[in-house]
Amino acid sequence: MSSIADNIAHLKSTLPSDVTLVAVSKFHPVDTLRQAYDCGVRDFGESRVQELKAKVPSMPADIRWHFIGHLQSNKVRALLPLVSLIHSVDSLELLRCINREAERIGKTVDVLLQLHVAQESTKFGFDVNDCVSLFGSVSFAELTSVRICGVMGMATNTDDEVQIHREFAEIRRIFDTMKQRFFAEADYFNVVSMGMTDDYPIAITEGSNMVRIGSYIFGPRQY
Ligand SMILES: *Cc1c(COP(=O)(O)O)cnc(C)c1O
């Protein structure tokens, strides 16, 4: 079995230099995360607030923590002080809630809008029409404590590579449209988070610049 260091070295040698690697460390203990940290990884992804909260104090302070799981409104308050980017904003209500809490603590919170393009009905997120109406709306202009930095999306879990290509291309296309129409002047709107262990090479071909990789680095998760 190859080591975490080998896996990271291999990823780093194959990822284009403008693609950020987020090491998805959910369900792995902090000593495992530490090995990745020692290889230079500074971006870690977690999907549960409780788990993130438990890990942060045991890890170095220069880590950028990414939240990638489904986020419930009642967990937002606990999450905000810890996180540097929330990938999984999947509704206007949640965006409003994050804005309210961010305002309360005097912080501007960086978020990505999670787009829904995959076939599975279980996947949360915005579709194109939601995005267009969101940015056109008055209520959006009032959200001054969140900074929308781009989009996140997942492809359908399938062996059909044509379909995976198509879905990632769709996410990228929505990003480009949003950039052109609403964020042309905003340098911070520049993140396309897509690609996991099984599909990240395809995601990169289709224009991802942030990949979220867990099993490839750490091996299977112990639930
Ligand atoms: C778990 C998870 C990942 C990482 O998945 P792997 O297949 O282990 O690379 C990426 N993104 C999200 C949203 C996840 O929940």
The ligand as a Gaussian input file, in Angstrom:
#p B3LYP/6-31G(d) Opt

LIG

0 1
 C      -16.258000      13.076000       0.639000
 C      -16.301000      14.160000      -0.360000
 C      -15.250000      14.346000      -1.278000
 C      -14.046000      13.433000      -1.380000
 O      -14.404000      12.209000      -1.919000
 P      -13.309000      11.117000      -2.361000
 O      -14.031000      10.263000      -3.329000
 O      -12.911000      10.401000      -1.115000
 O      -12.180000      11.836000      -2.981000
 C      -15.336000      15.438000      -2.135000
 N      -16.382000      16.275000      -2.116000
 C      -17.413000      16.121000      -1.267000
 C      -18.542000      17.080000      -1.329000
 C      -17.410000      15.049000      -0.371000
 O      -18.455000      14.905000       0.452000

